[in-house]
Amino acid sequence: MCIDECCNCSVQRYLQETVLPRSKYEEDVFINNHTTVWGSWWKDHQWGYKCCKQMIRNSYCTGAAGIKAAEAATDLMKANIDRKEATKGLSQFCLLLLDLAWTQLSSWVIGRQFNLNINN
């Protein structure tokens, strides 16, 4: 009985004296001016920092200004894509008109030549 108590007491004393880490990684460590940890934000199947919505690990935190700049860049990219699509549709329309005009012109020229040949 004494042996079990001593072993039990020594194990309990050891566990009380030593602080075991909860994880092999440090927790709540903020780097590069971030106010949240990596993995606190998730978008489009990617992890990131919630404070600045950066999805590049170990990047420098730009805060609210970075979020606004990213949104502005996204809006600009969408506007450029829309403008390109509108121009593409216009280009196709212009090509169709040119093709129609060429067909009409060539028909007129062929008909004109045919008429000239008949009259001669």
C-alpha positions in Angstrom: 0.0 0.0 0.0 2.8 2.4 0.8 4.5 1.7 -2.5 1.4 2.5 -4.6 0.8 5.7 -2.6 4.4 6.8 -3.2 4.3 6.1 -6.9 0.9 7.8 -7.2 2.0 10.8 -5.2 5.2 11.3 -7.1 3.4 11.1 -10.5 0.8 13.6 -9.2 3.5 15.9 -7.9 5.4 15.7 -11.2 2.3 16.6 -13.2 1.6 19.5 -10.9 5.1 20.9 -11.1 5.6 20.6 -14.8 3.4 22.5 -17.3 2.8 20.5 -20.4 2.3 22.4 -23.6 -1.2 22.0 -25.2 0.2 22.0 -28.7 3.6 21.7 -30.3 2.8 25.1 -32.0 2.7 28.4 -30.3 -0.8 29.8 -29.9 -2.1 33.3 -30.4 1.2 34.6 -31.8 0.6 37.7 -33.9 3.3 38.5 -36.5 3.8 41.3 -39.1 1.4 43.7 -37.5 -1.6 41.3 -37.7 -4.2 41.3 -35.0 -5.5 37.8 -35.7 -3.7 34.5 -36.3 -3.2 32.7 -39.6 -6.3 30.6 -40.3 -8.8 32.9 -38.7 -10.4 33.6 -42.0 -11.6 31.3 -44.8 -12.7 32.2 -48.3 -12.7 30.4 -51.6 -11.1 27.3 -50.1 -8.1 29.2 -48.8 -7.1 30.2 -45.3 -6.0 33.7 -44.3 -5.9 36.4 -41.7 -9.2 37.8 -40.6 -7.8 41.3 -39.7 -6.8 42.2 -43.3 -8.3 39.3 -45.3 -4.9 38.4 -46.6 -4.5 34.9 -47.9 -0.7 35.0 -48.2 0.9 33.5 -45.1 3.5 35.7 -43.3 2.4 38.7 -45.3 2.4 42.2 -43.7 -1.0 43.3 -42.3 -2.5 46.2 -44.2 -5.6 46.4 -42.1 -8.8 48.2 -43.3 -6.8 50.1 -46.0 -5.7 46.8 -47.5 -9.3 45.5 -47.5 -10.5 48.6 -49.3 -7.7 48.4 -51.9 -8.4 44.8 -52.6 -12.1 45.5 -53.1 -11.3 48.4 -55.4 -8.9 46.2 -57.4 -11.6 43.5 -57.7 -14.2 46.1 -58.8 -11.7 47.5 -61.4 -11.0 44.0 -62.7 -14.7 43.2 -63.0 -15.2 46.5 -64.9 -12.4 45.7 -67.3 -13.8 42.2 -68.0 -17.3 43.7 -68.6 -15.8 46.4 -70.9 -13.8 43.7 -72.8 -16.9 41.6 -73.2 -18.9 44.6 -74.5 -16.1 45.4 -76.9 -15.9 41.8 -78.0 -19.6 41.8 -78.8 -19.3 45.0 -80.7 -16.4 43.7 -82.6 -18.3 40.6 -83.6 -21.3 42.8 -84.7 -19.0 45.0 -86.7 -17.4 42.0 -88.4 -20.9 40.7 -89.2 -21.9 44.0 -90.7 -18.6 44.1 -92.8 -19.3 40.6 -93.9 -22.8 41.5 -94.9 -21.6 44.6 -96.7 -18.9 42.7 -98.5 -21.5 40.1 -99.6 -23.8 42.8 -100.9 -21.0 44.6 -102.6 -19.6 41.5 -104.3 -23.1 40.5 -105.4 -23.6 44.0 -106.9 -20.2 43.9 -108.6 -20.8 40.5 -110.0 -24.3 41.5 -111.2 -22.9 44.7 -112.6 -20.3 42.7 -114.5 -22.9 40.3 -115.7 -25.0 43.1 -116.9 -22.1 44.7 -118.7 -21.3 41.5 -120.4 -24.8 41.1 -121.6 -25.0 44.6 -122.9 -21.8 44.3 -124.9 
